[in-house]
Amino acid sequence: MNRDVLVKLNYLLLALLLIGASFIIRHAESPERLIQGEWIEKEWRLEKDNASVVEESQMQSRLKKEILQNVEDLHFGIWIFEEDGILKSTSSKHNDAIEWFIKGRGHVLELRRDGRTIESFQIQKISKTTLVLHLNFDLQVKGIIEIVLEKKEQSDQYAKKI
Amino acid sequence: MLRKYSNHRTQSDNVKLGALTAFSAGMVNVASVTVFFAFTSNITGYYAVLAQEISKGNWYQGAVVLLWVTLFFLGSFLSNFVIIQGKGRWNQYISHAIPVMLEFLSILFVGIYLEAFYQNTLKETEILVGALLFAMGLQNGLTASISNSAVKTTHLTGLTTDLAILVSMFSKHENRHNKTLVDKFHLLLIIMVTYVAGGLFGGIGYLYLENGIFYLTCAILLIIALYDFYKIGRIRRIFEKRKREVVMQIR
């Protein structure tokens, strides 16, 4: 093929990549929209070596308490991401709100209180029904904590079905 | 630093350009990770992330990464485009300074936007990281283009490989006295050290200056762009002074 044509094809490809990526960003479901709503904590998984089941469950409850000491409201297991950027729990006792932000390419959930970052999670998976968060903690324990949440409507539908 | 091209450049020209641009790239990269949780000079990593997001079916995140990589590409393309198209049309220094000024404007835009308008939304994050990647593309394209690929300020994978090759070359006695190899080693080492120093400065500086760190990067870029302007002016003044002295002697 003629070199001049190939060069023009290069420019066309570049333009297509830019337009295509912008189109997907504009029309695909953004993590910022997907996360809005009520989520129920379904599971806490700890990736850790050398621990028996009993040890692990004790470890998990201790870790959960220590890790989420700044976000007490979330101990109750219900995370409500409001449209105005506030994160609440159904049984919230605190007046000072926790703000939520999605950062990076939509892969980081940052929680702030009084403008100060209190926790940030890696969004491992986000869909209309499931939210999986990873937390790298700096405690003297090796591993990652995986928090699995399910959209409330989804959970209610399942309960009704049963 | 900017007015010379390819083989006409001295080791000192490359060291000054490499050190200052790598320092600013390191600063921008760490500041961006702190503010946006996204790297701005890690294109190799983004190719891996792009593949990973697509394989997981995360089309939105994949498209964001694709847009960022394309903007870096566009920055490098534009840099070299201005340099080669400017040849013969205007002064060489001007063609080399235009990409630096475009980079300056991109980073200034990010600094001003963060200061005055930023609402912490994902859309804004994507656009601002895109602007920084475009700026880094401009910078990498410029330095690589005018130095005959001797200076690449954000390409740390290649730099680490080249440094490792040189260190192994120095295991042979005769290579330790090879000026070309020693000069290359010094240049790469300086780029690596200043990139890390820029990152440290960016991280610590952000604690005190916050978004002001982007203005500081702009100041460094202004030094790069205006250094030769000052030098050309100085040479011109010396030349005119000598010319006057010669005329006086003739009279």
Interface residues (C-beta under 8 A of the other chain):
Chain A: L14 L17 L18 G20 A21 S22 I24 I25 A28 E29 S30 P31 E32 G85 F101 I102 K103 G104 R105 G106 H107 V108 E110 S120 K125
Chain B: F36 F37 A38 V49 E53 K56 W59 Y60 Q61 G62 A63 V64 V65 L66 L67 W68 T70 L71 F73 L74 F77 N120 T121 L122 K123 T125 E126
